[in-house]
Structures are given as C-alpha cells and as structure tokens.
Amino acid sequence: MTIDATMVGRSYAAAESYQVGREKIREFADAIGDGNPAYRGDDAIAPPTFAFVLGSRALEQLLNDEELGLRLDRIVHGAQKFSYTRPIKAGDDIAATATLTTVRKAGDVEVIMYETALTTVDGEPIATSTSTISHNRAEA
Amino acid sequence: MIEVGTELPPLQVTLRREDLVRYAGASGDFNPIHWNDRMAAALGLPGVIAHGMLTMASAARVVTDWIEDPADLVEYGVRFTKPVVVPDDDKGATITFSAKVDKVGDGLAEIDITALAGEEKVLGRARAVVRVR
C-alpha cells in the first residue's frame, strides 16, 4: 500500500503512556552532551528536544499502519518544530497522539507532515511537535 | 537587559560515531542511517549522518545555556538543510553554533540560531522563542 493525501487527518495514539523518569532524563541529557543542572536531580525537567522521544511512540503506530506502507529506514527528517506549554518533568505520565497533516508526492519521494500532541494522561497540555519527514520509496 | 542584536555565546560541538550510538540508545531512534554505512549509502546519503534531533538538541544548548531557566523556552523549530556526515574516525564532525536576538516584545525574545559544519549551513530557519523577565 502507499500513502496519499486522502489519509490526512488520520490519528495515531501511542499504545501506552510514557512515564518520565529522572534517570531517563539524565541519560538523554548526557547523550546530547548537556550538563545543565536543570536536567538533573529530583525536580529535573527534560531538555526541550526530549519531547520528540515521547512523540516517537505515536510515530511507531503511524509506521505500523500497513495501508501507509512507510519504513523507518527510508525516512529522512526534514524539519522539526516544538511549541511548549510547559517543560516535561520527571514524574510526568504522558500521552502522545500523532495526526497526519500533509502528504505531498514527488516521484518516489513522499513529503509527510504530522503533528504530535503531548499531554499528561489527565489531559494537561504539555507540548505540540510538528514534524516534516521525507520517505523514499525507490528501490536502491 | 535583552536587546535586538544581542549575540549569545557561541558553542562548538564535536559528534563522533560513538555519540550517534549513544543518542540512538537514549532516544530510541535506531534508524540505521545513523550508524550503518551500507544503509546510509542505500538511501543515497554521502555517509552515516548525525540524527537531526541530535543536531537540534545541540543547537538548543546555545539558547538554554544562556537563559537562566530552560523552562522559559516556549517555541523552537529548525529545518535540516544539509546532513551532518559523521566519519568513522576519531575526529568526527564539528558543528559551530551561534545565535542572535532578532526580536524582543510582549515578554518574549526571538532568537535566530546558525549551525555550521565547516562552511556548510546544516540547519535552516533555526529559531527559538524564550520568555524574558
């Protein structure tokens, strides 16, 4: 199957909420080489781009939609934007829902935009992530 | 006092293959183009490339190192214009980030970020909006 503009509007919720732990935040901060003390300790907040990690749980569901026929190893990330209502904190339990917003085709390449809403499981908004990816269907 | 034209302290980051592997593990993004030369070549890339999200995370540090509290970041976006090729050697790839305040008003400051790997701009329209007190 293949993706096309008629699929815009489809939504994919992460199968499970994401329980944010302070050790995971520290591991992520270490991996991006960021020693900021705000990302460590009991009251740790997460570095801004950690929001993408939570959103990727919803992206997994999008990749699992066989009608779209997308493969992770054919995807290149084109653009990314975040709007933050508040930072992600250790102890948060976060739900992610990704919605397809644009599909454009140029030959074998599909340019896809999707928006991911991050909220606590109680519905408190945390951040919105807007991603543009290109997916190349050409056989190498 | 934050004014238009204020330049933020620049930052230089070197990414080696081990940094890509560490980021893959911490982020859960195991796309093979970030660690496997064969798969990167199959997609027509010039080599293994850094995760865009790792470059984006590094660029954010220019801003979050500068503001007192990273919680004051309200918006942040980039385009990944050129891939950062990370060779399989000890030197890796070095990116230089700089940033400048472009607008101030309504309690917010808009900051433009520049990311250069060699002479090449690797991020386009990289912009952060922060709350100012």
Chai-1 contact restraints between the chains, C-beta under 6 A:
chainA,res_idxA,chainB,res_idxB,connection_type,confidence,min_distance_angstrom,max_distance_angstrom,comment,restraint_id
A,E27,B,A26,contact,1.0,0.0,6.0,A-B,restraint_1
A,F28,B,A26,contact,1.0,0.0,6.0,A-B,restraint_2
A,A31,B,R22,contact,1.0,0.0,6.0,A-B,restraint_3
A,A31,B,Y23,contact,1.0,0.0,6.0,A-B,restraint_4
A,A31,B,A26,contact,1.0,0.0,6.0,A-B,restraint_5
A,I32,B,A57,contact,1.0,0.0,6.0,A-B,restraint_6
A,D34,B,R61,contact,1.0,0.0,6.0,A-B,restraint_7
A,A38,B,P70,contact,1.0,0.0,6.0,A-B,restraint_8
A,I45,B,A71,contact,1.0,0.0,6.0,A-B,restraint_9
A,P48,B,A60,contact,1.0,0.0,6.0,A-B,restraint_10
A,P48,B,L73,contact,1.0,0.0,6.0,A-B,restraint_11
A,P48,B,Y76,contact,1.0,0.0,6.0,A-B,restraint_12
A,T49,B,M53,contact,1.0,0.0,6.0,A-B,restraint_13
A,T49,B,M56,contact,1.0,0.0,6.0,A-B,restraint_14
A,T49,B,A57,contact,1.0,0.0,6.0,A-B,restraint_15
A,F52,B,M53,contact,1.0,0.0,6.0,A-B,restraint_16
A,V53,B,S27,contact,1.0,0.0,6.0,A-B,restraint_17
A,L72,B,N31,contact,1.0,0.0,6.0,A-B,restraint_18
A,D73,B,P32,contact,1.0,0.0,6.0,A-B,restraint_19
A,H77,B,G52,contact,1.0,0.0,6.0,A-B,restraint_20
A,H77,B,F80,contact,1.0,0.0,6.0,A-B,restraint_21
A,G78,B,F80,contact,1.0,0.0,6.0,A-B,restraint_22
A,A79,B,R79,contact,1.0,0.0,6.0,A-B,restraint_23
A,K81,B,G77,contact,1.0,0.0,6.0,A-B,restraint_24
A,F82,B,Y76,contact,1.0,0.0,6.0,A-B,restraint_25
A,S83,B,E75,contact,1.0,0.0,6.0,A-B,restraint_26
A,Y84,B,V74,contact,1.0,0.0,6.0,A-B,restraint_27
A,P87,B,A71,contact,1.0,0.0,6.0,A-B,restraint_28
A,A140,B,A42,contact,1.0,0.0,6.0,A-B,restraint_29
